[in-house]
Amino acid sequence: SLDVPTSDGRTPLHRAAAAGHAGIVDALLRAGACPDSRSRDGHSPLSVAAMNGCLDIANRLLAANAEIEMEGAPLQPPLHCAAAQGHAAIASRLITAGADLESLDEGGATPLIRAAERGNRRMVELLLDHAFRNLNLHRVALIVFGGNERAIRAYEKCGFVREGLLREDGFIEGRYIDVLAM
């Protein structure tokens, strides 16, 4: 079978997608490899291509009807992977193909949160631009842990303003922390 995983749960299609080997991806898909297989850590071949910035591979997997939205745990959706790594071209392609900006990964975060956590202003702007232009949103609000200065700066650079502070409203690693509403 083409979908026999290695010890980490990755199939040959995962490996070819990660390495950017378009010819091998095409051959595996033609031979019947499943474009939606998932590794133990929750990555599909499309997620791996998105994480590694392989737009050509992502396009090939989308053409083979790879799932854009994944269900079940563990979960590492392709748009979250592209957003976290700052791969704007892949994120745009996934959004055009129907990726949900409000979907949550296994940690309960949206793609916008993953981009901001990495301080990727360009990706935050891309996601917000899509939300306002294509989804016709009037307002986007968020909360962020008070100590996450990198995310706060990224949000502020993209036009978010501090609207309120919820003192000791979050609980992480055994202690209460402030939560900032923006």
ZIURVEN-V569526 format. One record per residue. RES is the residue in one letter. PHI is phi as a letter, one per 30 degrees, with the letter a starting at -180 (999 if undefined). BURIAL is 1 if it has 16 or more other C-alpha atoms within 10 Angstrom, else 0. Layout:
RES;PHI;BURIAL / RES;PHI;BURIAL
//
This chain:
S;999;0 / L;d;0 / D;c;1 / V;d;0 / P;d;1 / T;d;0 / S;d;0 / D;c;0 / G;i;1 / R;c;1 / T;c;1 / P;e;1 / L;d;1 / H;e;1 / R;d;1 / A;d;1 / A;d;1 / A;d;1 / A;d;1 / G;i;1 / H;d;0 / A;d;1 / G;d;0 / I;d;1 / V;e;1 / D;e;1 / A;d;0 / L;d;1 / L;d;1 / R;d;0 / A;d;0 / G;j;0 / A;d;1 / C;d;1 / P;d;1 / D;c;1 / S;d;1 / R;b;1 / S;d;1 / R;d;0 / D;d;0 / G;j;1 / H;c;1 / S;c;1 / P;e;1 / L;d;1 / S;d;1 / V;d;1 / A;d;1 / A;d;1 / M;d;1 / N;c;1 / G;i;1 / C;c;1 / L;d;1 / D;e;0 / I;d;1 / A;e;1 / N;d;1 / R;d;1 / L;d;1 / L;d;1 / A;d;0 / A;c;0 / N;i;0 / A;d;1 / E;d;1 / I;d;1 / E;c;1 / M;c;1 / E;b;0 / G;j;0 / A;c;0 / P;d;1 / L;b;1 / Q;b;1 / P;d;1 / P;e;1 / L;d;1 / H;d;1 / C;d;1 / A;d;1 / A;d;1 / A;d;1 / Q;c;1 / G;i;1 / H;c;1 / A;d;1 / A;d;1 / I;d;1 / A;e;1 / S;d;1 / R;d;1 / L;d;1 / I;d;1 / T;d;0 / A;d;0 / G;j;0 / A;d;1 / D;d;1 / L;d;1 / E;c;0 / S;d;0 / L;c;1 / D;d;1 / E;d;0 / G;c;0 / G;i;0 / A;c;0 / T;d;1 / P;e;1 / L;d;1 / I;d;1 / R;d;1 / A;d;1 / A;d;1 / E;e;1 / R;d;1 / G;i;1 / N;c;1 / R;d;1 / R;e;1 / M;d;1 / V;e;1 / E;d;1 / L;d;1 / L;d;1 / L;d;1 / D;e;0 / H;d;1 / A;d;1 / F;d;0 / R;d;0 / N;c;0 / L;c;0 / N;h;0 / L;d;0 / H;c;0 / R;b;0 / V;b;0 / A;b;0 / L;a;0 / I;b;1 / V;b;1 / F;d;1 / G;e;1 / G;d;0 / N;d;0 / E;d;0 / R;d;0 / A;d;1 / I;d;1 / R;d;0 / A;d;1 / Y;d;1 / E;d;0 / K;d;0 / C;c;0 / G;j;0 / F;d;1 / V;b;0 / R;d;0 / E;c;0 / G;a;0 / L;b;1 / L;c;0 / R;d;0 / E;h;0 / D;c;0 / G;c;0 / F;b;0 / I;b;0 / E;h;0 / G;i;0 / R;b;0 / Y;d;0 / I;b;1 / D;d;1 / V;b;1 / L;c;1 / A;c;1 / M;b;1
//
